[in-house]
């Protein structure tokens, strides 16, 4: 890094600004304990103000003189959430009037950096070297399109496994000593904590991508079709980014019932190893923390996709409204001309040469400046019927896909009819069509024309029924599985 880049980070990066703040101990200690150590997402202002009040009272009563933190808890929270600091993100969840707060990735980076400043009694290096070696092997052989080269590597690994199996059959089991156990445990604990921090940064990157798309839509001057091709090539424009695909792969891995059972068993056996001392109790259930953090990020992605779609719908509605106004103006003009037919005339250009001399052009005349008085401007008011803006039917297909994924967690497949029987349709035929048009990487939609299903719902106090081919949602197999 160069001098200018470091100077810019020192002046503008929220983490560096926080570390230079005179209240860094209060901010890092309080926010780290509430959000990072507790693996919590957004907290309501009422809960966070209560916790901060207790913290400020305990710190202010430690000194006999002037209190070191004289301001109120809401004032500190608003200051930490200001654009100049950006240590907290203040937002309003959908359907909630009370503000909520959540820490930014910069604060979590600062907390992890402070934890790394502690003197470590044991610094392991062997496990890191093994991890780097395995990653290097995966990248090299993963990019090699030569089947013979991959066969050589697979046969080598199979020979190593056969040798280990033969030794185990002879009763020769190689155990890790206490040093290597501690080495690997510290590496696992560090990676587990960093993975929790990565979830929050991934969530923030999704928000940045969402703002970039909104800015592009707001300033768009071309056609609607070109806008869809440019910014929203598919309805999963956010999740189809590189980061979105990487996160979805990780989330699907965590939601696998087999992987969850394997992680739980391994963590239980880890706690019974006698050579490991001072085990972190949070690591016993760290995979559940991963799932909770991943679910919060997944909810953010769904919310951003829904808000982005509504934002685009608003832009389209404004454009359609302008077109309707133009059409009504044309219709009104046509009706007026029908009642009073205009006299059609035609003008022909004069059959003569126009002579314009240079000195006939007027000289430049400066325009006198006009002063505007804006001190007595009054806010206008008006009433209009806003019910038509709210009388719209919207089906969230991301929520429907989430319903199917959650149902397929503990089973291999489910039919559309039993799924709707458990979770009745709320939006009638529109929601049924939404189920039929779902596309998702985690499941497949199978139509069976030889069987028929009859699905019913209630619409306007009347029972409706639809007869359609049998539809089944089946869990997708991982790529390369038989």
C-alpha positions in Angstrom: 0.0 0.0 0.0 1.2 3.5 -0.9 1.3 6.6 1.3 -1.7 8.3 -0.3 -3.9 5.2 0.1 -3.0 4.9 3.8 -3.7 8.6 4.4 -7.1 8.2 2.8 -7.9 5.1 4.9 -6.8 6.9 8.0 -9.1 9.8 7.4 -12.2 8.1 6.0 -12.3 4.4 6.9 -14.8 3.9 9.8 -12.7 1.3 11.5 -9.6 3.5 11.6 -11.7 6.5 12.7 -13.1 4.3 15.5 -9.7 3.2 16.7 -8.6 6.9 16.9 -11.8 8.0 18.7 -11.5 9.0 22.4 -14.5 6.8 23.1 -13.1 3.7 21.3 -13.1 1.7 24.5 -16.8 2.3 25.1 -17.8 1.7 21.5 -15.8 -1.4 20.9 -16.5 -2.9 24.3 -20.2 -2.3 24.2 -20.9 -3.1 20.5 -18.5 -6.1 20.5 -20.2 -7.6 23.5 -23.8 -7.1 22.3 -23.4 -7.9 18.6 -20.2 -9.8 17.9 -19.9 -12.0 21.1 -23.7 -12.6 21.1 -23.9 -13.1 17.3 -26.9 -10.9 17.2 -28.4 -9.0 14.3 -30.4 -5.8 14.3 -31.6 -4.7 17.8 -34.5 -2.3 18.4 -33.7 1.1 19.8 -35.6 0.3 23.1 -33.5 -2.8 23.8 -30.2 -1.1 22.8 -30.9 2.1 24.8 -31.6 0.0 27.9 -28.3 -1.9 27.6 -26.3 1.2 26.9 -27.9 3.0 29.8 -26.7 0.3 32.1 -23.2 0.4 30.6 -23.0 4.2 31.0 -24.2 4.1 34.5 -21.6 1.5 35.5 -18.8 3.5 33.9 -19.9 6.9 35.3 -20.1 5.6 38.9 -16.5 4.5 38.8 -15.2 8.0 39.2 -15.9 10.7 41.8 -15.5 13.7 39.6 -17.3 14.6 36.4 -18.7 11.6 34.6 -16.6 10.5 31.6 -19.8 9.9 29.5 -22.3 12.7 30.3 -24.5 12.3 27.2 -27.6 10.1 27.1 -27.7 6.7 25.5 -30.0 7.7 22.5 -27.6 10.6 21.8 -24.6 8.3 21.7 -26.4 5.8 19.4 -27.4 8.6 16.9 -23.9 9.9 16.9 -22.5 6.4 16.2 -25.0 6.0 13.4 -24.2 9.4 11.7 -22.7 9.4 8.2 -19.4 10.8 9.6 -18.8 7.7 11.8 -20.9 4.9 10.2 -20.3 2.5 13.2 -24.0 1.7 13.4 -26.6 1.2 10.7 -30.0 2.8 11.7 -32.9 1.5 9.7 -36.7 0.7 10.0 -37.7 -2.9 9.4 -40.8 -3.4 7.2 -44.0 -2.7 9.1 -42.2 -1.4 12.2 -42.2 2.2 13.3 -39.4 1.9 15.9 -35.8 2.3 14.6 -33.4 -0.6 14.8 -29.6 -0.6 14.9 -27.0 -3.0 13.6 -23.2 -2.7 13.6 -21.3 -2.2 10.3 -18.5 -4.6 9.1 -15.9 -1.9 10.0 -16.7 -2.3 13.7 -16.5 -6.1 13.5 -13.1 -5.8 11.8 -11.9 -3.5 14.6 -13.1 -5.9 17.3 -11.4 -8.9 15.6 -8.2 -6.8 15.2 -8.2 -6.0 18.9 -8.6 -9.6 19.8 -5.6 -10.5 17.7 -3.5 -8.0 19.8 -3.7 -10.3 22.8 -0.6 -12.2 23.5 -1.0 -15.8 22.4 0.6 -18.5 24.5 0.6 -20.9 21.5 1.1 -20.0 17.8 0.4 -22.9 15.5 1.8 -23.0 12.0 1.5 -26.6 10.8 -2.3 -26.5 10.4 -2.0 -23.3 8.3 0.5 -24.9 6.1 -1.7 -28.0 5.6 -4.7 -25.7 4.8 -2.7 -23.7 2.3 -1.3 -26.9 0.7 -4.9 -28.3 0.3 -6.2 -25.1 -1.1 -3.4 -24.9 -3.6 -4.0 -28.5 -4.7 -7.7 -27.8 -5.2 -7.0 -24.7 -7.3 -4.4 -26.3 -9.5 -6.3 -29.6 -10.2 -9.6 -27.8 -10.4 -8.3 -25.7 -13.3 -6.7 -28.6 -15.1 -8.9 -29.9 -18.0 -6.6 -32.8 -18.7 -8.4 -36.0 -17.5 -5.1 -37.9 -17.3 -3.6 -35.4 -14.9 -6.6 -35.6 -12.6 -6.6 -39.4 -12.8 -2.9 -39.4 -11.6 -3.8 -37.2 -8.6 -6.9 -39.3 -7.8 -4.9 -42.6 -7.9 -2.2 -41.1 -5.7 -4.8 -40.0 -3.1 -6.5 -43.5 -3.4 -3.1 -45.1 -2.7 -2.6 -43.0 0.4 -6.1 -44.0 1.6 -5.4 -47.6 0.9 -2.2 -47.4 2.9 -4.0 -45.8 5.8 -6.8 -48.5 5.7 -4.2 -51.2 5.7 -2.4 -49.8 8.7 -5.7 -49.4 10.6 -6.6 -53.0 9.8 -3.3 -54.1 11.3 -4.1 -52.0 14.4 -1.6 -49.3 13.7 -3.5 -46.0 14.3 -1.6 -42.7 14.1 -2.8 -40.2 16.7 -2.2 -36.5 16.8 -0.1 -35.4 19.8 -1.2 -32.6 22.1 0.7 -30.0 20.2 -0.8 -30.7 16.9 -4.3 -31.0 18.4 -3.9 -27.5 19.9 -2.5 -26.2 16.6 -5.5 -27.3 14.7 -8.0 -26.3 17.3 -6.7 -22.6 17.3 -6.8 -22.6 13.5 -10.4 -23.9 13.6 -11.5 -21.4 16.2 -10.0 -18.5 14.3 -11.6 -19.5 11.0 -15.0 -20.1 12.7 -15.0 -16.5 14.2 -13.8 -15.0 10.9 -16.6 -16.8 9.0 -19.2 -15.2 11.3 -17.7 -11.8 10.5 -17.8 -12.5 6.8 -21.6 -13.0 6.9 -22.1 -9.3 7.9 -19.7 -8.1 5.3 -21.5 -10.1 2.6 -24.8 -8.6 3.7 -23.3 -5.1 3.4 -22.0 -5.8 -0.1 -25.5 -6.9 -1.1 -26.8 -3.5 0.1 -24.1 -1.7 -1.9 -25.1 -3.7 -5.0 -28.8 -2.8 -4.4 -28.0 0.9 -4.1 -26.0 0.8 -7.3 -28.9 -0.8 -9.2 -31.4 1.8 -7.7 -29.1 4.6 -8.8 -29.0 3.2 -12.3 -32.8 2.8 -12.4 -33.5 6.3 -11.0 -31.3 8.0 -13.7 -32.3 5.8 -16.6 -33.5 7.7 -19.7 -33.8 4.9 -22.2 -36.6 2.4 -22.8 -37.9 0.0 -20.2 -36.8 -3.0 -22.2 -33.2 -1.7 -22.3 -33.3 -1.0 -18.6 -34.3 -4.6 -17.9 -31.6 -5.9 -20.1 -29.0 -3.7 -18.5 -29.8 -3.8 -14.8 -32.2 -6.6 -14.2 -31.4 -9.3 -16.7 -33.1 -11.8 -14.4 -35.3 -11.5 -11.3 -32.3 -12.8 -9.3 -30.0 -9.9 -10.2 -28.6 -9.6 -6.7 -28.2 -13.3 -6.0 -26.7 -14.0 -9.4 -23.6 -11.9 -8.7 -20.3 -13.7 -7.8 -20.8 -13.0 -4.2 -24.4 -14.1 -4.3 -23.6 -17.5 -5.9 -20.7 -18.1 -3.4 -23.0 -17.3 -0.4 -25.8 -19.5 -1.8 -23.4 -22.4 -2.1 -22.3 -21.9 1.5 -25.9 -21.5 2.8 -27.0 -24.7 1.0 -24.1 -26.5 2.5 -25.1 -25.4 6.0 -28.8 -26.3 5.4 -27.9 -29.9 4.4 -29.3 -32.2 7.1 -26.4 -34.6 6.6 -23.8 -31.8 7.0 -25.6 -30.5 10.1 -25.6 -34.0 11.7 -21.9 -34.4 10.8 -20.9 -31.0 12.3 -22.9 -31.7 15.5 -21.2 -35.1 15.9 -17.7 -33.7 15.2 -18.1 -30.8 17.6 -19.4 -33.1 20.4 -16.4 -35.3 19.9 -14.1 -32.3 19.9 -15.3 -31.3 23.4 -14.3 -34.7 24.7 -10.6 -34.6 23.6 -8.5 -34.5 26.7 -5.5 -32.8 25.2 -7.5 -29.6 24.5 -7.8 -27.2 27.4 -9.8 -23.9 27.7 -12.2 -24.8 25.0 -14.4 -21.9 23.8 -18.0 -22.9 24.8 -19.4 -21.0 21.8 -17.6 -23.4 19.4 -19.8 -26.3 20.6 -22.7 -24.7 18.7 -20.9 -22.5 16.2 -22.6 -24.2 13.3 -26.0 -23.0 14.6 -24.5 -19.4 14.8 -23.5 -19.8 11.1 -27.0 -20.9 10.2 -28.5 -17.9 12.1 -26.1 -15.4 10.5 -26.7 -17.0 7.1 -30.5 -16.8 7.6 -30.2 -13.1 8.4 -28.2 -12.5 5.3 -30.6 -14.5 3.2 -33.5 -12.5 4.6 -31.7 -9.3 3.7 -31.3 -10.6 0.1 -35.0 -11.4 -0.1 -36.0 -8.0 1.2 -33.6 -6.2 -1.1 -34.9 -8.1 -4.1 -38.5 -7.4 -3.1 -37.8 -3.7 -2.6 -35.9 -3.5 -5.8 -38.8 -5.1 -7.7 -41.2 -2.6 -6.2 -38.9 0.3 -7.0 -38.8 -0.8 -10.6 -42.6 -1.3 -10.6 -43.0 2.3 -9.3 -40.8 3.6 -12.2 -42.9 1.6 -14.7 -46.1 2.9 -13.1 -45.0 6.5 -13.5 -44.1 5.9 -17.1 -47.4 4.2 -17.8 -49.3 7.1 -16.1 -47.5 9.6 -18.4 -48.5 7.5 -21.5 -52.1 7.4 -20.3 -52.2 11.2 -19.8 -50.9 11.6 -23.4 -53.6 9.2 -24.7 -56.3 11.0 -22.9 -55.1 14.4 -24.2 -55.2 13.0 -27.8 -58.7 11.6 -27.2 -59.9 14.9 -25.8 -58.5 16.8 -28.8 -60.1 14.3 -31.2 -63.5 14.8 -29.5 -63.1 18.6 -29.7 -62.3 18.5 -33.4 -65.2 16.1 -34.1 -67.7 18.7 -32.6 -66.0 21.6 -34.4 -64.2 20.4 -37.5 -61.2 22.6 -38.2 -60.6 24.3 -41.5 -57.8 22.5 -43.3 -55.3 24.9 -44.7 -51.9 24.5 -46.4 -49.1 26.9 -46.5 -46.7 27.0 -49.4 -43.3 28.7 -49.2 -42.9 32.0 -51.0 -41.7 31.7 -54.6 -38.9 34.2 -54.0 -35.4 34.4 -52.8 -35.0 35.7 -49.2 -32.1 38.2 -48.9 -30.7 38.7 -45.4 -27.9 41.2 -45.0 -25.4 40.8 -42.2 -26.1 44.2 -40.7 -29.8 43.5 -40.4 -29.1 41.1 -37.5 -29.7 42.7 -34.1 -26.8 43.3 -31.7 -26.4 41.4 -28.5 -28.5 42.8 -25.7 -27.5 41.8 -22.1 -30.3 40.4 -20.0 -30.9 42.2 -16.7 -30.6 39.9 -13.7 -33.8 39.1 -11.8 -33.8 38.6 -8.1 -36.0 35.9 -6.6 -37.6 36.3 -3.1 -38.0 32.9 -1.5 -38.5 34.0 2.1 -42.3 34.0 1.9 -42.8 30.6 0.2 -45.7 28.6 1.7 -46.1 24.9 1.6 -49.2 23.9 -0.5 -51.7 21.2 0.4 -54.1 19.1 -1.5 -56.2 16.0 -1.1 -56.5 13.1 -3.5 -57.7 9.5 -3.4 -54.7 7.3 -2.5 -56.6 4.0 -2.2 -55.8 3.1 -5.8 -52.1 3.1 -5.1 -52.6 0.5 -2.4 -55.1 -1.7 -4.3 -52.5 -3.8 -6.0 -51.9 -7.6 -5.9 -48.2 -8.6 -5.5 -46.9 -12.2 -5.2 -43.4 -12.6 -3.8 -41.9 -15.5 -5.7 -38.8 -15.4 -3.5 -41.0 -16.2 -0.5 -42.7 -19.1 -2.4 -39.2 -20.5 -3.2 -38.2 -20.2 0.4 -41.3 -22.1 1.5 -40.4 -24.9 -0.9 -36.8 -25.0 0.3 -37.8 -25.1 4.0 -40.2 -27.9 3.3 -37.6 -30.0 1.4 -35.0 -29.8 4.3 -36.2 -33.0 5.8 -37.6 -34.8 2.8 -36.6 -35.5 -0.8 -39.7 -34.3 -2.6 -43.2 -32.9 -2.0 -46.2 -32.4 -4.3 -47.8 -29.1 -4.9 -51.2 -30.2 -3.7 -50.1 -31.3 -0.1 -47.8 -28.2 0.1 -50.8 -25.9 -0.6 -53.0 -28.0 1.8 -50.5 -27.2 4.6 -50.0 -23.6 3.5 -53.2 -22.4 1.8 -53.1 -19.9 -1.0 -53.3 -16.3 0.1 -53.5 -14.6 -3.3 -55.5 -17.2 -5.3 -54.8 -18.0 -8.9 -51.8 -15.5 -9.0 -50.0 -17.3 -6.2 -50.8 -20.7 -7.8 -49.2 -19.5 -11.1 -46.2 -18.3 -9.0 -45.7 -21.8 -7.7 -45.8 -23.2 -11.2 -43.2 -20.8 -12.6 -40.6 -21.2 -9.8 -37.0 -21.7 -10.8 -34.4 -22.4 -8.1 -31.0 -24.1 -8.0 -31.9 -26.1 -4.9 -34.9 -27.9 -6.3 -36.6 -29.0 -9.5 -40.2 -28.7 -10.6 -41.5 -31.9 -12.2 -44.9 -31.9 -14.2 -46.6 -35.3 -14.6 -49.3 -35.1 -17.4 -50.5 -38.7 -16.6 -51.8 -37.7 -13.1 -54.1 -34.8 -12.2 -54.3 -32.7 -9.1 -57.2 -30.5 -8.0 -56.3 -27.5 -6.0 -58.8 -25.2 -4.3 -58.8 -21.8 -2.7 -61.3 -19.1 -1.5 -61.5 -15.9 -3.6 -64.1 -13.1 -2.8 -66.0 -15.5 -0.5 -66.3 -18.0 -3.2 -64.6 -21.4 -3.5 -62.4 -21.8 -6.6 -60.9 -25.0 -7.9 -58.2 -25.6 -10.5 -57.6 -28.9 -12.3 -54.0 -29.3 -13.5 -51.3 -31.9 -14.1 -49.6 -33.3 -11.0 -46.7 -31.0 -9.9 -43.8 -32.3 -7.6 -40.9 -30.3 -6.2 -37.8 -32.5 -5.8 -34.5 -31.6 -4.1 -31.7 -31.1 -6.6 -28.7 -33.3 -6.4 -25.3 -31.7 -6.0 -23.4 -31.3 -9.2 -21.6 -34.5 -10.1 -23.7 -36.7 -7.8 -25.2 -39.9 -9.3 
